[in-house]
Every structure is written in C-alpha cells, then in structure tokens.
C-alpha cells in the first residue's frame, strides 16, 4: 500500500497549480510566486524527478490584461481571455525555468485528445519523450477551441488524466488550503486536517466542499474527483498547501504535509485492470507459440515477429485482442500501428519496420505497459 515513506523513491510527478496561487487574487500573474514554484520544481528536477506541470492562470491573466474584474460567463469571452492570458503565462514559465538551465514545452489538450485512442498515444509518446529529454512540459486545456471543457472542466481533472497518461506515481494538487479537512475550516475553526486515507474512504464526499473563489473553477470536490481518476492508474494524490515556499521539498522527503489520498491498487495492477475491462476490442492479432510464452511467462512487449495473422480494421491506439493458434484470448492492449501497417510488418523483426513501412513509430506493436493479460 502506498505511504509517505514511498514518496522519496517515486520519480514521476504531475504538479497542478491553481489560478488563486498565481494571480494575486485577480491582479495578474504574481511573477515572484510563480518564480518560487519554478525554483522548487527545478530543485526536484535536479534531484532526478520527472515533472509535468499543469498550470491554471491563463483566463485570470487574460482578465487582468483586459482590465476585467469578473470572470466572464460567455464562452467566447472566456476563450478570448484564455488566448490573451496564455501568452503571458507561458512566457513567464519559460523565462523562470531558463534561469535554472531548464527547457520547457507547452502542451495544450482537450478532453477529445485523451478520449481518442490515436491522439492519446501521440500525447503519451510526446510527453514521455519530453520527460526523457529533461524538459518540463507545461500543460493546460486548449481553452480557445474547447467547448464543454471551459463550461464544466477544471485543471484538477486535467492533471489527473495527465497522471493516467504518463503513469505518474504522484499527483500533487496545490491549493490555498492546508489540505482536506473533515469540515470547512473557513466556517469551523475546529475542523481537523485529514492527513492520510484511502481514496475509497466513504467519508470523503461529505468532507469536500465547493470553490471559495471567483477566479478558478475547482474546489475540494473537484480535487477529490481528480484523485479518484488518478487512482485509476494506481497514482497517489497529495492535496497540499500552495502558499508555502517549501511544499515540494517537504513532500519529496515524505513529510506529513497536506492530505495524502492513496490508491486501492498498485500502479501496474490498476492500469492493467483498466485496459482489460474498460475498453472495447477493435481487432485481433493471432500469435505464434513463442509470442504467447513471451507475453504470458516473460512479461514482454508484443513484437511484430510474433504475429501470424491480423484481423479487423483498426487505427493506431485502438484496443486489440491477442489470441493463440486455438483462438483463445491471451491479452489485449493499445496497438501502435493501424491494421494495414500491422499486416505488412507481421512476422518481421523490429529492425525491418522502417524498411517495410518507411517510418517507425515504435519498435513494439504493443508495449508491455499498454498490455493486459487475460
């Protein structure tokens, strides 16, 4: 079971910072506060952590630049504010990270990018590549083209979905509270901070409340929902105080800071269960005996050389079923090539993929991280 003692051994984090922590209560970006968070993240990166930053603040920054005092209600005004503010937000992050010798990358996503399996794999590959290069991805919703994301979405949920996407070990949701309390501390001075509990604790829903500010769209309810989404892939969540200048340092060493919400399952078990039980199969790959043994006994990825037949029409990122010669299902997973390309490279060693197709997306047809045994 995940505990704070395990945190120093984690290496992949998603850190979400909300609007209220970055924008001087609506007066524009607080570059000093933003720089403080960048300094903390840079220190963690130097220590070997791979970080993805999910940052709010674009709409609030756009409001400040335009002199608007209230968050707009009309969708086109929200989108305009996001477009205006995103420029300043990303420029500020790039400048602050560069002072620590770190490169950044802007990633704008919509819910469709993570619902469409091909785009899901593309986003996953891009983020994992950026992390391997030591770059800090700065993620936000693509508010200028989104519709229901602006009306109903929030960056807590986006951060959780990114945690699922990159198989993060820890999701850190920074807030203007010290964590999750058993009642609202703004109205009950005797409210107790919940230090740690499992994500399936039945008391949690009664403890969470709505957003107290006018800038953001989140609150403890959305953070609890995000923690449950993150737990789907075995990721733990910490709801941590965002006003402190050393929160990430304390979290990194396992100190008792904020509220730790632990998943019920270990990461690989949770992800495999999700793959096996919640995605429809779009095609079938028949495997030879060697490939069946490699998957079943060796925990290996599926390579083209082990495939003898391809059935069905599917796109890259679709879920396909792996069967043996007798037609029994062995596994299912997210495939890295579409049906026609898979048929062309079946039975061939991976080093021949480029010669056959003219390109290489991945050496594996299905990576073991995206493969669930049945």
Order of alpha helices (4+ residues) and beta strands (2+ residues): beta-alpha-alpha-beta-alpha-alpha-beta-alpha-alpha-beta-alpha-alpha-beta-beta-alpha-alpha-beta-alpha-beta-alpha-beta-alpha-beta-beta-beta-alpha-alpha-beta
